[in-house]
Every structure is written in structure tokens, then in C-alpha cells.
Amino acid sequence: MAQQVQFQLHATDGKARTGVLSTPRGEIRTPAFMPVGTAATVKAMMPESVAATGADILLGNTYHLMLRPGAERIDRLGGLHRFMNWSGPILTDSGGFQVMSLSELRKLTEEGVTFRSHIDGSRHVLTPERSMEIQKLLGSDIVMCFDECPALPADEATVANSMRLSMRWAERSREAFGDRPGHALFGIQQGGVTPELRAESAEKLVQIGFDGYAVGGLAVGEGQEAMFGVLDYAPDSLPADKPRYLMGVGKPDDIVGAVKRGIDMMDCVLPTRSGRTGQAWTRRGPVALKNARHADDPRPLDEACTCPACRNYSRAYLHHVFRSGELISSMLLTWHNLHYYQDLMQGLRDAISAGEFSAFEADFHARRAEGDIERL
């Protein structure tokens, strides 16, 4: 019989938690940051390089994979893990968020969403049942239930109607998912920035029963202050013995603030996207390699970092290859950013285990406040 997905908390410090989410494909150390492999690839990275940064789990995208190359095709080719050569756990989102961002091309009903492909205009229908089917064909280890996510700001009635529709879809997702040993289904809390709606959503999800719970509908334009405002109470309404996942977050300071408030898992395209646009994330904050100040700088991007970009190349070289549009620029800067993010997660886990989260947080903010090293 397949091993069940299990979550074990090892230590807490205030609301911050560290533990392990065990799956048949491997252990996920929490707090965990999941690099995004939208179309069955983490852009500009080999899978073994992603693993070398310290990532335990990747995120795949239901919407993009169902359109190209198609879930049925991936299934015929042995499932997503074999297809993309990643042997560790994979979480797939439900497609709900992407469909939200297609508001011009979609029609929403109680049944689900009808939309036109952004690739070729072909018509598709995504329902909770179809989302569960696609994610099963992909073979993902952690499946997200299908939800509707309104863009913020939105009026309370809109948010309330959307949340209740998502809860009905959560029930249908749970039913369609069925009993799949070795695979987990996460519910998604909605409710915008309204405490009463968040509480109602959490109550409904717990009643249905999931293997983990996401705080959804944030990082969609409400700003960090409003997001932290919700995270001050929202995770507390979700079961303490299950993993809590904040979807689509974020910048390093968002991550530290989310972990402080009880979040266990996060994902974001930021480190990979930044890597392709010449932005590096470092202990001293973001560094724009396109700036002329780096052109003659023989020093590493971050002397404390052990990634290949920092170990083997100068700022001058990274500036040159970015300005020249060379592919190695995306490769090196993406590797660095993912390495930095995983270093940050390891630092958070160690600090929580040692009961030193507050000191870690203070040091994190103090180093960023110093800014980049002085120019030569």
C-alpha cells in the first residue's frame, strides 16, 4: 500500500513553525519555497540544478500543461515526473488563478469556467471534476482544489459570492479526487481581506476535510500591509496539524513575514523571472546587474553565496552577459536567485528550531537596510 502524505511539526517559535511534509517521492522540509515549473520546466534551469539549490518540491501549472502539451499526452508519456525528469514531489495548482487572469476570455458559471486558450483561441471547459482529472493524469503529489479567485480590490459582496462558489467547488473537488493513497488534496481558503469571510471559508474547508490548506486570494494586488493583515489571523483558523500554503508569494521580506505568521509553504515566479530580467536577490536586497556601476567590478555578486554565479563569475561578467543578451545570463542569475531563496528557507528553519526567529528576522531586515556593497 502506498505511503500516505503526512505532516509532522518539529518546532515552533511564536507562530513560526518548522517540520516535514513526507510524501512517497520524498520529504519536504518546511517552511518550504517551491520553484515554479509552469510548463514542466523551471525556466533556464536543469532539474538537477534546481535540486542542487536545495529545493525539495516544484510547482507545475494545470492551466498551461492542459493546453500544451496536454494532460492526456503527459499521462501517455509516463506522467509529469518522468516527462520533466524531476523525481521529487510536485504540487500542481488547479488552474483557477490563470483562468481569473483571463477575465476577457472566460465565462464563469456554477458548473465551472469556459475559456479560450491564450495560445490558439481554442475553447475549453474547466470544472472542479476536470481539474481533478487533469491533475491525476499529470500524477502530481499535491493537488489543489479548483477555486475562483477574484482580483483585489473588489467589493465585499463580490468577494463573498466568489468565496462561497469556491467552497461549493471545494466540495466537488474533494468528491472527484476520491481516495488516492500517496497523493494529497489541499483546500483553498478565500474571503479577501474580510475576517468574517475568511472564518466562514475555513470552517467550510475543515468540515469537508483536506490534507493541507492554502491561504488563497492574496498577492493579487492588495499590497503587503493588507496581506500581512490577513495573515495575522487567517492561518490561525486552519488546522494546526496540517500544512498551510500561501499561494503566489513572494519577495524575500514577504516570505519572512508569512513564516512569522504561521505559513509553511510558498511559491512564486519572482526568483526565476528576476533572473531573466537581470535582477539578483541577495542578503543586501535586490541588485540590478544591468546598471553600469557593475561593468568594471571584479567582485562576486554576493561573497557569502556558494552558487556557481557567485563562486565563479564577477559582477562585471554578469553585467556583460546580461547586456549582451547571452543565455548564460538567465542561467546564472536564476540559479543564484533560487539558491538565495533556498538559503533563506534553511536559515528560517534553523532559526525556528533554535528558538531564535526574532533574532533572525531582525538580522534579515538590518542587512537589507544596508543596501548593496559600495561601488568601486
N, C-alpha and C positions, 0 to 999 in steps of 0.2 A: 504493500500500500504506500502511496506517495506521502512523503513528509508534508505535514501541514505548515502553513506560514505562521510563524509565531513571533511575538514581540516581547522582549524582556528588558525592563528598565534596570540599569546598573547603578545609577546615581542621580541625585537631583541636587540643585543648588538654587534656592529660591524657586522660581517656576521653570528654570532651565533644566533640561533632562538629557541624560546620555544612556544609550542602551544598544541593543542589537535586534534587528528585524531579520529572522532566519527564514530562508526560502530553500527549496531543493537545489537551486542553482547557485547558492552562495549566501553569505551573511552580509547584511547592510548595516554598517556602523552608523549610529545616529548621535547627534544631528548629522544628516546626510545632505550633500548637494548633488543633484542629478544633472549631468551634462545633457543637453538636448540633441538628440539624433533624429531630427524631424523626418527626413526621407530615408531612414535606415543608414544614416551616416552622421557622425559628428563632423561638421564641415572642417576641412583642411587637416583632419587627424586620421591616423590609422587606429583601429580598435585597440591594438596592443599599446599604442602610445597613450590612449585615453586611460587604460588600466594603469600604466606607469605613473600617471599623475596622482593616483590614489582613489580613483572613482570606483565605487562598488556596484553602481547601478546606472543605467541610462534610461532616458525617456524617448519613446517613439510616438509618432503622431498619426492617430487613426485617420483623420481627415485627409492628410497628404498621401498616406500609404494606400487608402482605399481608391483614390483617384489614379495614382501612379506608383508602383506597377500594378496595383490591385491586390486585395487581401487573398482572393482565391489563388492567384498566381503564387504569392509568397507561401501559402499553405502547400501548394503542389511542389514547391522547391524546398520543402523541409522546415518551414516556419521562419520567423523573423531572426531568431538567434543564429541559425545556420546561414541564412541569407546574407546577413551583415557581418558574420564572423565575430560575434560577441557571445561569450559563453556564460557571462554573469546575468544577474536579474535584469529584466526590462519592465518598466512601467509604461503603459500606453494611456494617453488621455482619451477622452470619449469622442472628441470631435466637436463638442458643444461650443468651445471658445472660438474655434476657427469659423464656425458657422455664424456666431454672433458678429464676427468682424466682417462678414459678407452681407450685412443687412440690406444692401442694394440688390443682392442676387438671391434672396431667400424668401420663403413663405412659411410662417410658423402656425401650426395648429396643435390641438390636443394630441393628435396622433404622433407628430414629430415635425421634422423640418424638410421641406422640399427646397432644393437649391440647385443653382447652375455652377458647374465646375469653373474655377478661375482659369483653368488650363485650356479647355476646348469648348466651354459652354454647354457640355452635355448635362442632362437633367438627372439628379439623384435624390433619393429619399433616405433620410437618416432618422431612425426611431430608436427608442431605448433597446428594443429587441435586435435591430440590425447592428447597432453599435456593439452590443454584447457578442453578436455573431462574428463581426469583423475582428474584434479583439481576441476571440477564441481562435480564429483562423491564423492570426498573427502569432499566437502562442505566448502572449505576454504573461509575465508572472504576477504583475499587479495591474488589475483592470479598474478603470474609473467608470462610475455610473454616468449615464447620459444626463446632462443638465442644460439649462438655459441660463445664460449669464448676461444680465443687462449691463450696458456700459454706464458708468457713473460719470457725472451726476445724473440721477433720474428721480422723479417724484416718488413718494412713498408707496402710492397705490400701484405704480408700475412695478416697483421692486417686490412688493407683497405678492402680486399676481404671478410674477415670474418665479419667485421662490416656491410658491405653492404648486405651480406647474412642475418645477424641478423635483419636488417631493413626490408627486404622483409618478413622475418618470423614474425616480429612485426606486420606488416600489416595483415598477415594471422591470427595471434593470435587475433588481435582486432576483425576481422570479425567473427572468430569462437566463441569468447567469447559472442558476441551478447549483448543483453540488459538484465542485471541481477541486478535489484534493490536490494540494501543491500549488494552487493558484488563489490569489486574494482579490476580493472586491472591496473598493473603497467608496463610501458615500461622500457627497459634497454638500457642505453647509452653505446656504445662501442667505440673503437678507440685507445686503448692502451695508449701510452704516447704522442700522436701527437695532438696538439691543433686543427689543421685543421680538422682532422678526428673526433674528439670529437664534434666539432661545427657542422659538417655535420650530424652526428648521432643525435644530439639534435634537429636540425632543422627538420629532418625527423620525429622524435618521436612526436614533438609538432604538426606537420602537421596532423599526424594520430590521436592524441588526447588520453591521458590516464588520469587515476585518480591520478596517482602518478608516479614518475620517479626514477629509480635506476641508480647509477653510477656503472656500471659493469666492469669486466675485470681488477680489481685491487686486491691487496693482493694475487697475483698469482705468486710471485717470483721476483717482481721488486724492493722490498725494500721500507722502509718508506720514504726516501727522495724523490724518484721518485713518490710515491703515493701522498705525500703532494704536490709535484709539479703539479700534475694533478688536485688535489682538490683545488689548488689556483685559478683555472679558470673554471673547468668543472661544478660545481654546479650552477655557475652564468648563464650558458647558458640554464638552465632548469627553468620552470615557478616558480616564487616566491610564488604563491598561492597554490602550490601543494607540498605534502611531498616528500622529497629527501632521498633515501635509499642507503647507501653504503654497498654492499654485502660482507659478509665474514670477517668483521673487528670487533674487533681485540683485541690487547693488550690495557690496560688502557690508555697508552700515545697515541696510535693510535686514540682511541675514543675521547680524549680531543682535539687532533689536527684536527680531522674530524669535530667535532661540531664547533670548531673555524672557520672552512671554510664553514659552512652553511649546514651541514648534519643533518637530523632529525631522521633517523632510522639506526640501525646496528644490525648485528647478528654475532655470532661466536661460534665455539665449544670449544674455549680456556678455559673458566672458568670450564666447565664440564669435559673436557679431563684432564686438570691440576689437578682437584680434584681427579681423579682416579690414577694419577701418583705421588701423594704426594706433589704437588706444590700448595701453597696457595698464592693468590694475596691479598696484604694489602696496606694500605696507605704508608707504607715504602718500597713498592716494593715486588717482589716475595720472598717467604720463602720456602726452600726445607725441608720438615719435615723428610725426610729420614736421614738427617745429624745427626751424633752422638751428636752434641752440644745440641740437644733438649732432650736427653734421661733423664736428671735429672732436667729439667726445669719445676717448678710448675706453671709458669706464663701462662696467656692465649695467644693464637696466636696473638690477637690484642685487647688490653684492651679497645679501643674505640668502638669495634664492639659488636652489640647486638644479633648476630646469635647464635644458640644453641652450635655450636662448641666452640665459644669464651666465652660464658656465663657459660657453664657447664663443660668444659674439659680443661686440662692442655696441654701444648706443649709436655710434657713427655708422656701423654696418646696418643695423636695424633701420635707421633713418634712410640710408641709401636704398635698401631693397624695397622699402615701402614707397619711397618717392619714384622708384623705377618701375613700380607695378609688378615686381617679381613675386612668383607664387610662394617662395620660401618665407616671405614676409608674413603672410597669413598663417603659414605652418608654425613658424617660431613664436609669433605673438599669441596665437591660440593656445599652443602648448603652455606658454608661460602663464597665461590667464587661468587656464584650467588648473595648473599646478598651484598657483597662488590661492585659488578658491579652495582646493582640497587641503592645502596647508592651513588655511583659516579654519576649516571644519575640524581638522585634527587638533588645532590649538583650542578650539571651543570644547571638544570632547575631553581633552586633558584637563582643562581648567575646571570643568564641571565635576570631573572625577576627583579632583584635588580640593574641591570646595573653594576655588579661587576665581569664580566667574567675574565678580565685581572688579578685581584687580586686572584681569584680562581685558575686560571691557574698557576700563579707564586707560590702559596702555594702548589699546587699539585706537581709541579716539585721539589720544595725545600724539601718537606717531603720525597719524593722518593730518593733524593740525600743523605739524612741522612743514608739510609740503615736500615737494621733490628736492633732491640734493641741489646744492648751489651750482650754478652753471660755471664752467671753466672760464 
